[in-house]
Amino acid sequence: MELNECASANYAAADKALNMLYRHVMALQKDSNSRMRLLALERSWIARRDKSCADEVGPQEEGGSIRPMEMNTCLQEKTDDRIRALERMVQ
C-alpha cells in the first residue's frame, strides 16, 4: 500500500510540473493557431500516454494490488519524458 501511495505521489508531482511547464509553453505561443496546435498536440499526447500505460500494465483484473503502483510509475515516466520534450521546445 505504501508503494502505491509513493508512486501516486510521484506521478502527481510530475503531472503538476508538466502542467506548469505546459502553461509556460502555451504563454510563449505568439498566435491563436499556435496555441490551438499545442493544445491539440497535448491532448493527443495524453491519450497516447494513457493508452500506452494501460497496454503496458494490462487490465485491472489481471494486475492485482500492485497495478496502481505500476500504472502510476508508467504515467510518471512518460510524463517526465514529456516534460523534457516541452523543455526542449522552450530552449
Backbone as JSON Lines, residues from 0, in Angstrom:
{"i":0,"aa":"M","n":[0.82,-1.18,0.0],"ca":[0.0,0.0,0.0],"c":[0.87,1.26,0.0]}
{"i":1,"aa":"E","n":[1.97,1.24,0.77],"ca":[2.85,2.4,0.81],"c":[3.52,2.63,-0.55]}
{"i":2,"aa":"L","n":[3.86,1.55,-1.24],"ca":[4.45,1.69,-2.58],"c":[3.46,2.33,-3.54]}
{"i":3,"aa":"N","n":[2.19,1.94,-3.44],"ca":[1.16,2.55,-4.29],"c":[1.04,4.04,-3.99]}
{"i":4,"aa":"E","n":[1.05,4.4,-2.72],"ca":[0.94,5.81,-2.32],"c":[2.14,6.61,-2.81]}
{"i":5,"aa":"C","n":[3.32,6.03,-2.7],"ca":[4.54,6.71,-3.15],"c":[4.51,6.93,-4.67]}
{"i":6,"aa":"A","n":[4.13,5.89,-5.4],"ca":[4.05,6.01,-6.86],"c":[3.01,7.03,-7.26]}
{"i":7,"aa":"S","n":[1.9,7.07,-6.54],"ca":[0.85,8.05,-6.82],"c":[1.35,9.47,-6.56]}
{"i":8,"aa":"A","n":[2.08,9.66,-5.47],"ca":[2.63,10.99,-5.15],"c":[3.66,11.42,-6.19]}
{"i":9,"aa":"N","n":[4.49,10.48,-6.64],"ca":[5.49,10.79,-7.67],"c":[4.83,11.21,-8.97]}
{"i":10,"aa":"Y","n":[3.79,10.48,-9.36],"ca":[3.07,10.84,-10.58],"c":[2.4,12.2,-10.43]}
{"i":11,"aa":"A","n":[1.77,12.44,-9.28],"ca":[1.11,13.73,-9.05],"c":[2.1,14.88,-9.15]}
{"i":12,"aa":"A","n":[3.3,14.69,-8.62],"ca":[4.33,15.75,-8.7],"c":[4.76,15.98,-10.14]}
{"i":13,"aa":"A","n":[4.94,14.89,-10.89],"ca":[5.34,15.03,-12.3],"c":[4.23,15.71,-13.09]}
{"i":14,"aa":"D","n":[2.98,15.34,-12.82],"ca":[1.84,15.93,-13.52],"c":[1.74,17.42,-13.22]}
{"i":15,"aa":"K","n":[1.96,17.79,-11.98],"ca":[1.93,19.21,-11.6],"c":[3.04,19.98,-12.33]}
{"i":16,"aa":"A","n":[4.25,19.4,-12.37],"ca":[5.36,20.06,-13.08],"c":[5.05,20.19,-14.56]}
{"i":17,"aa":"L","n":[4.47,19.16,-15.15],"ca":[4.11,19.21,-16.56],"c":[3.09,20.3,-16.82]}
{"i":18,"aa":"N","n":[2.08,20.4,-15.98],"ca":[1.05,21.41,-16.18],"c":[1.61,22.82,-16.08]}
{"i":19,"aa":"M","n":[2.51,23.03,-15.14],"ca":[3.14,24.36,-15.02],"c":[3.96,24.68,-16.27]}
{"i":20,"aa":"L","n":[4.74,23.72,-16.73],"ca":[5.55,23.93,-17.92],"c":[4.68,24.12,-19.16]}
{"i":21,"aa":"Y","n":[3.62,23.34,-19.27],"ca":[2.7,23.47,-20.4],"c":[2.11,24.88,-20.45]}
{"i":22,"aa":"R","n":[1.69,25.39,-19.3],"ca":[1.13,26.75,-19.28],"c":[2.19,27.78,-19.73]}
{"i":23,"aa":"H","n":[3.43,27.56,-19.34],"ca":[4.52,28.44,-19.75],"c":[4.72,28.38,-21.27]}
{"i":24,"aa":"V","n":[4.78,27.16,-21.8],"ca":[4.96,27.0,-23.25],"c":[3.77,27.59,-23.99]}
{"i":25,"aa":"M","n":[2.57,27.4,-23.46],"ca":[1.38,27.96,-24.09],"c":[1.47,29.49,-24.12]}
{"i":26,"aa":"A","n":[1.95,30.09,-23.05],"ca":[2.08,31.55,-22.98],"c":[3.09,32.08,-23.99]}
{"i":27,"aa":"L","n":[4.04,31.25,-24.38],"ca":[5.05,31.68,-25.35],"c":[4.54,31.65,-26.79]}
{"i":28,"aa":"Q","n":[3.4,31.01,-27.01],"ca":[2.87,30.92,-28.37],"c":[2.39,32.29,-28.81]}
{"i":29,"aa":"K","n":[2.75,32.67,-30.01],"ca":[2.52,34.03,-30.49],"c":[1.12,34.28,-31.03]}
{"i":30,"aa":"D","n":[0.42,33.23,-31.46],"ca":[-0.9,33.45,-32.03],"c":[-1.84,32.3,-31.66]}
{"i":31,"aa":"S","n":[-3.11,32.51,-31.94],"ca":[-4.12,31.52,-31.54],"c":[-3.95,30.19,-32.29]}
{"i":32,"aa":"N","n":[-3.47,30.24,-33.53],"ca":[-3.24,28.99,-34.26],"c":[-2.16,28.14,-33.6]}
{"i":33,"aa":"S","n":[-1.1,28.78,-33.14],"ca":[-0.03,28.07,-32.44],"c":[-0.54,27.48,-31.14]}
{"i":34,"aa":"R","n":[-1.35,28.25,-30.42],"ca":[-1.92,27.75,-29.17],"c":[-2.86,26.57,-29.42]}
{"i":35,"aa":"M","n":[-3.65,26.65,-30.46],"ca":[-4.58,25.55,-30.78],"c":[-3.8,24.3,-31.18]}
{"i":36,"aa":"R","n":[-2.72,24.45,-31.93],"ca":[-1.89,23.3,-32.31],"c":[-1.27,22.66,-31.08]}
{"i":37,"aa":"L","n":[-0.74,23.49,-30.18],"ca":[-0.14,22.97,-28.96],"c":[-1.19,22.25,-28.11]}
{"i":38,"aa":"L","n":[-2.38,22.82,-28.01],"ca":[-3.46,22.18,-27.26],"c":[-3.81,20.82,-27.87]}
{"i":39,"aa":"A","n":[-3.93,20.77,-29.18],"ca":[-4.25,19.5,-29.86],"c":[-3.14,18.48,-29.66]}
{"i":40,"aa":"L","n":[-1.89,18.93,-29.76],"ca":[-0.76,18.03,-29.54],"c":[-0.76,17.47,-28.11]}
{"i":41,"aa":"E","n":[-1.04,18.32,-27.16],"ca":[-1.03,17.88,-25.75],"c":[-2.16,16.9,-25.49]}
{"i":42,"aa":"R","n":[-3.33,17.17,-26.01],"ca":[-4.45,16.23,-25.83],"c":[-4.15,14.89,-26.47]}
{"i":43,"aa":"S","n":[-3.56,14.93,-27.64],"ca":[-3.19,13.69,-28.34],"c":[-2.14,12.93,-27.54]}
{"i":44,"aa":"W","n":[-1.15,13.66,-27.02],"ca":[-0.11,13.02,-26.22],"c":[-0.69,12.35,-24.98]}
{"i":45,"aa":"I","n":[-1.62,13.03,-24.3],"ca":[-2.24,12.46,-23.1],"c":[-2.96,11.16,-23.44]}
{"i":46,"aa":"A","n":[-3.71,11.15,-24.52],"ca":[-4.42,9.93,-24.92],"c":[-3.44,8.8,-25.23]}
{"i":47,"aa":"R","n":[-2.36,9.12,-25.95],"ca":[-1.35,8.09,-26.27],"c":[-0.66,7.59,-25.01]}
{"i":48,"aa":"R","n":[-0.33,8.5,-24.1],"ca":[0.32,8.12,-22.85],"c":[-0.57,7.17,-22.05]}
{"i":49,"aa":"D","n":[-1.83,7.55,-21.91],"ca":[-2.75,6.73,-21.11],"c":[-2.95,5.36,-21.74]}
{"i":50,"aa":"K","n":[-3.1,5.31,-23.05],"ca":[-3.3,4.02,-23.73],"c":[-2.04,3.18,-23.64]}
{"i":51,"aa":"S","n":[-0.89,3.81,-23.83],"ca":[0.37,3.08,-23.76],"c":[0.56,2.45,-22.38]}
{"i":52,"aa":"C","n":[0.31,3.22,-21.34],"ca":[0.47,2.67,-19.98],"c":[-0.56,1.58,-19.71]}
{"i":53,"aa":"A","n":[-1.78,1.78,-20.15],"ca":[-2.8,0.74,-19.96],"c":[-2.4,-0.55,-20.67]}
{"i":54,"aa":"D","n":[-1.83,-0.42,-21.87],"ca":[-1.38,-1.6,-22.61],"c":[-0.19,-2.26,-21.92]}
{"i":55,"aa":"E","n":[0.75,-1.45,-21.43],"ca":[1.94,-1.98,-20.76],"c":[1.59,-2.69,-19.46]}
{"i":56,"aa":"V","n":[0.73,-2.08,-18.67],"ca":[0.41,-2.6,-17.35],"c":[-0.62,-3.74,-17.42]}
{"i":57,"aa":"G","n":[-1.51,-3.65,-18.37],"ca":[-2.52,-4.68,-18.52],"c":[-3.8,-4.33,-17.78]}
{"i":58,"aa":"P","n":[-4.82,-5.16,-17.96],"ca":[-6.12,-4.86,-17.36],"c":[-6.1,-4.95,-15.84]}
{"i":59,"aa":"Q","n":[-6.99,-4.21,-15.22],"ca":[-7.09,-4.15,-13.77],"c":[-7.26,-5.55,-13.17]}
{"i":60,"aa":"E","n":[-8.13,-6.35,-13.76],"ca":[-8.42,-7.66,-13.19],"c":[-7.22,-8.61,-13.2]}
{"i":61,"aa":"E","n":[-6.21,-8.3,-14.01],"ca":[-5.01,-9.14,-14.05],"c":[-3.86,-8.55,-13.23]}
{"i":62,"aa":"G","n":[-4.02,-7.32,-12.76],"ca":[-2.91,-6.63,-12.12],"c":[-2.78,-6.81,-10.63]}
{"i":63,"aa":"G","n":[-3.86,-7.09,-9.97],"ca":[-3.8,-7.25,-8.53],"c":[-3.5,-5.94,-7.81]}
{"i":64,"aa":"S","n":[-3.0,-6.08,-6.59],"ca":[-2.8,-4.89,-5.75],"c":[-1.6,-4.05,-6.18]}
{"i":65,"aa":"I","n":[-0.74,-4.6,-7.03],"ca":[0.44,-3.85,-7.49],"c":[0.13,-2.98,-8.71]}
{"i":66,"aa":"R","n":[-1.02,-3.2,-9.34],"ca":[-1.35,-2.48,-10.56],"c":[-1.33,-0.96,-10.39]}
{"i":67,"aa":"P","n":[-1.9,-0.4,-9.31],"ca":[-1.85,1.07,-9.19],"c":[-0.42,1.6,-9.19]}
{"i":68,"aa":"M","n":[0.48,0.9,-8.51],"ca":[1.88,1.34,-8.5],"c":[2.47,1.26,-9.9]}
{"i":69,"aa":"E","n":[2.23,0.17,-10.6],"ca":[2.76,0.02,-11.96],"c":[2.19,1.09,-12.89]}
{"i":70,"aa":"M","n":[0.9,1.36,-12.77],"ca":[0.26,2.35,-13.64],"c":[0.81,3.74,-13.35]}
{"i":71,"aa":"N","n":[0.87,4.11,-12.07],"ca":[1.38,5.44,-11.72],"c":[2.85,5.6,-12.09]}
{"i":72,"aa":"T","n":[3.62,4.54,-11.96],"ca":[5.03,4.61,-12.34],"c":[5.16,4.83,-13.85]}
{"i":73,"aa":"C","n":[4.37,4.11,-14.62],"ca":[4.38,4.27,-16.07],"c":[3.97,5.7,-16.45]}
{"i":74,"aa":"L","n":[2.87,6.18,-15.86],"ca":[2.4,7.53,-16.16],"c":[3.45,8.57,-15.78]}
{"i":75,"aa":"Q","n":[4.11,8.37,-14.65],"ca":[5.13,9.32,-14.21],"c":[6.32,9.32,-15.17]}
{"i":76,"aa":"E","n":[6.76,8.15,-15.6],"ca":[7.9,8.07,-16.51],"c":[7.58,8.74,-17.85]}
{"i":77,"aa":"K","n":[6.4,8.5,-18.38],"ca":[6.03,9.11,-19.65],"c":[5.82,10.62,-19.49]}
{"i":78,"aa":"T","n":[5.32,11.03,-18.34],"ca":[5.15,12.46,-18.06],"c":[6.51,13.14,-17.96]}
{"i":79,"aa":"D","n":[7.46,12.48,-17.31],"ca":[8.82,13.03,-17.25],"c":[9.42,13.19,-18.65]}
{"i":80,"aa":"D","n":[9.16,12.21,-19.52],"ca":[9.63,12.31,-20.91],"c":[9.0,13.52,-21.6]}
{"i":81,"aa":"R","n":[7.71,13.75,-21.35],"ca":[7.01,14.87,-21.98],"c":[7.56,16.2,-21.44]}
{"i":82,"aa":"I","n":[7.89,16.23,-20.18],"ca":[8.49,17.45,-19.6],"c":[9.78,17.77,-20.34]}
{"i":83,"aa":"R","n":[10.61,16.77,-20.55],"ca":[11.88,17.01,-21.27],"c":[11.61,17.5,-22.69]}
{"i":84,"aa":"A","n":[10.6,16.96,-23.34],"ca":[10.26,17.39,-24.71],"c":[9.8,18.85,-24.72]}
{"i":85,"aa":"L","n":[8.96,19.22,-23.77],"ca":[8.49,20.61,-23.72],"c":[9.64,21.56,-23.34]}
{"i":86,"aa":"E","n":[10.53,21.11,-22.47],"ca":[11.68,21.95,-22.13],"c":[12.54,22.22,-23.37]}
{"i":87,"aa":"R","n":[12.66,21.23,-24.24],"ca":[13.41,21.45,-25.49],"c":[12.7,22.48,-26.36]}
{"i":88,"aa":"M","n":[11.37,22.51,-26.32],"ca":[10.63,23.5,-27.1],"c":[10.93,24.91,-26.61]}
{"i":89,"aa":"V","n":[11.1,25.06,-25.31],"ca":[11.36,26.37,-24.73],"c":[12.76,26.84,-25.11]}
{"i":90,"aa":"Q","n":[13.7,25.91,-25.15],"ca":[15.07,26.27,-25.49],"c":[15.15,26.48,-26.97]}
